Amino acid sequence: MLYTYLGQFDKSLAYYQRKLSEAKEATDPFVRMGLLRNLGISFEKLGHYGEALVNFHKAYDLAQQTGDRLTEGTLLWYMGSALWGMGSLPQSLSHFTQSLPLLEAAGYKRAQVAVTINMGTVYGDLGEHDRALQCFDSAMVATQEQRLGDLEIEILWRKGSVLLKLGRRQEALAFSRRAIALIEQGESLQNLVRAYLNHVKTLEANDDITASRRFLKRAYDELMRRAARIEREDLRAMFLQNIRDHREIVSRWQAARQKRNR
């Protein structure tokens, strides 16, 4: 998992593909399950959602066969995330919903909160804004109880994005600013570029174009920094183009440069 943690997704992909090719059918099913899960994560991080789902499904079948309910619930969560990336929103929501009781039974509280946040995002994308806000509020209570600072940031900017869809621009900006303030205080965030992109949109909606441009540069610079960790050119291109928010950041940045050069 070190390559994945470092953002070297091409290397993590090659590593788990090699390990799976070396594994025999008689290999401990828990070992194969872990390799398939991690290979799926590598594909998902690159935006190759179809291959991610194939490997998650294989790992899920093994989890069911071995009675590993925690891994079963975790893989339903991962499949939900991959389906969201593909734009398959109802299927994504179904997988998230199925994962919750399994994660709860296993006592995996952080994952329960993360899934609830993801469900809020899907509800927001589906236009079910009240249900989205309920998910975020529920997740915030659990996050504060368990002191999960990075997840608090996720809730703040994602709730702000739903408020923006409702036309509540000033409220959306307040939530987005709280998220950015926590980031600037040093809280780590896996979805940093998405939080920056949301702030760009929220600032634009509130007619603060100067600040919006500044945060677009932050988003683009951070995205390029992460892309540079991927040495394989084809996989780097996939990372930038297949992931919706990455594609939008690049498109916005290119449009802004063209506008400046006129």
N, C-alpha and C positions, 0 to 999 in steps of 0.2 A: 504493500500500500504506500510505500515511501514515494515512488514516482508519482502516484496520484496526488498525494499530499503536496508535493513540490510543483504540481501543475504540468509535469512532463508526461502528458497523456499518451503520446506516441510510444514512449518507452514502457509505460505501464501496459499498454495494449500488446506490445511485442512480448513482454515478459509473461503475461498470463496466457497468451496464445501458445507460447513455447511450453509452458508448464502443463497446459492441457494436452498438448500433442504428446508429451512425455508420459502423461498419466495413463495407466492401464485401466481397462474396464473393472478390474478387481480392486482398484484403488478405493480406499475408504470413502464411502459416499459423502461424508462430511467434508473431506478434503476437496472432492470434485465440486461439491456444492459451493464451497468458498471460492474456488477458482472461477467457476461460472459466474457467480455473483460479481466478483471483482472485474472480470472481463466485461460484463454488462455495464458496470459503472464507468469503465474506461471508454467504452463506445458512447455512453450517454454524455459524458463530459465533452466529447468531441462533436456532439450533435448528430451522431449516427444512431438515431432512435430505433430504427427497425432492428438492427443487429443487437442493440441493447436489450430489446424486448425478447428476442430469440434466446439470449443467454439467461435472462432473468426467468423466463418460463422453464428452461431446463433445470435451473437451480431450484425453482419453486416445486417442480415435480419431485425432486430429490427430498426437499424439505417435507413434503407430504408423506413420502414413502418412509422417512425416518421418524416421523412424528415430531419434528422440530418446529413447534408452533411459533416460537419467537422469530426464527428465520423466515417462516412462511408469512408472517405478518409484515416483516421488514421488506420482503420481496414484493408483496402486494403494493406496498408504499412506493418502492422503486419503479414498479411497472406503471403505477399511476403517474409518477413524475415523467416517465418516458412518453406516455400517452398524451400528457399535457403538452410536452414539447412538440409532438406531432400534430397538435390541434384537435385531438380526439377527446373533447371535453366531457361528454357524458360517461364514456368508458373510463376516463381518468378519475372522475368523481366516484364511480362505482368501486374502483380498486382502492381508493383512499378509504371509503366507507367500510369496505370489507376488512381492511387492515386494522382498524381501530380496536375492535374487541380482542383481537389476537395480541396486539401490543399491550393493551391494558391487562390482559390475563398474565402476561409475562412480566409486568411491572416496568416496562420500558417507557418511563414518563417523558423523557425528552423527545422520543420519537412520536409519542401521542400528540405533543404540542406541535411538532413540526408538521405532522399530517393535518392537524386542524388548521394550521396556517395555510397549507396548500389547498385545503378544501375551500377556505375563504377566497383564495385567488381564483379558483375555478368558478365558484359561485359568482364572483365579480365579473369574470369573463362571459358567463352565461346571462348576465343582466339581472341576476337575483341578488340585488345589492343589500337588501335587509339581511338575508341569510349570510352573506359575506361578512357584514359588520358584526353579526352575532358570533361568527367563528373567531374573528379577530379579538373581540372583547373576551370571549371565553379563554382563548389562548393567552391573552395578556395576564389574566388572573393567575393562571398556572405558571406562566413564565416568571412573574414577580415572586411567587411563592418559592420557586426553585432557583431563583437568581440566575436565569439563563439570559445574560446580557445580549448575546448576539441574536437570539431569537426575538428579543424585545425590539431590536432595530428592524428586523424583518416585518414584524407586526406593524410598526409605526409607518414605514414607507408604503407597505401594501394597503393598509387601511387608508392612507392618504390617497392612493391611486383610485380606490373605490369612491371616496368622497369627491374626487375630481370628476369622475364619470357622472356623479349626481349633480354636478354644477356647483358644488360647495367649495369654491376655489380657495377662499381664505382659510377654511378649516383644513383643507388638503395641504396647503402650504405650511400650516402650523405643525402638522404631523410629520411632513417631510423634513422640515427644519430640525425637529427634535431628533429624527433619525440621523441626519447629517452631523448634528452636534455630538451625538454619541460616537459616531465614527471618528470625528476629529479629536475626541478625547482618548482615542486609542483602542476602542472596541473593534475586534476583528470581525470581518463579514465576508462569507464566501460569495454572496451575491452582490458584491460592491458595485460592479458596473451597472447592474440593474437598478440599484438604489440611486446611483448618480443619474441614470437615464430618466427615472421617474421624477427626480428633482428638476431636471431640465424641462420636462413637460409641465410640471407644476409651476415653475417660475415663468414659463412662457404664458401659461393661462392667466397668470397674475400680472402680465405686462412688464415683467422685469427681464428685459431682453439681455442686458449687459451681464447679469448674474447667470442667466441661462447659457450664454455663450461660454462663460468661464467654466461652468460645470460640464458642458459638452466636451470641452478640452480635457477635463479631468477624466471623464468617462472614456474618451478615446485613448488617452495616454495609458490608462490602466488596462484597457482591453489590449492594446498593442504590447504592453509589457508582459501580459499573460500569454499572448499569442507567440511571443518570441521564445518562450520556453519549449514550444513544440518544434522540433527540428525538421520533421518531415513536411515538405512544402504542401503536399496534397492534403494532409491531415490538418495543417494550419489553416488552409483555405476552407476546409470543412468546418472547423471551429468558428471561423469568422462569418461564414455564410449560412450554415444550417441552423444555427441558434438564433431565434427570432430577434432577441434584444441586441445581440452582437451585430446582426445585419442592419438593424435600424441605426445603431450608433455610427457604423461606418458610412451608411447612406447620408445621415445628417451631417457628418463631418465633411464628406466630399461636397455636399451641397453648399455648406458654409464657406468652404475654400473657393469654390467656383464663384460664389457671390462676392467674396472679397477681391477676387482677381479681375472682376469686370471693370 
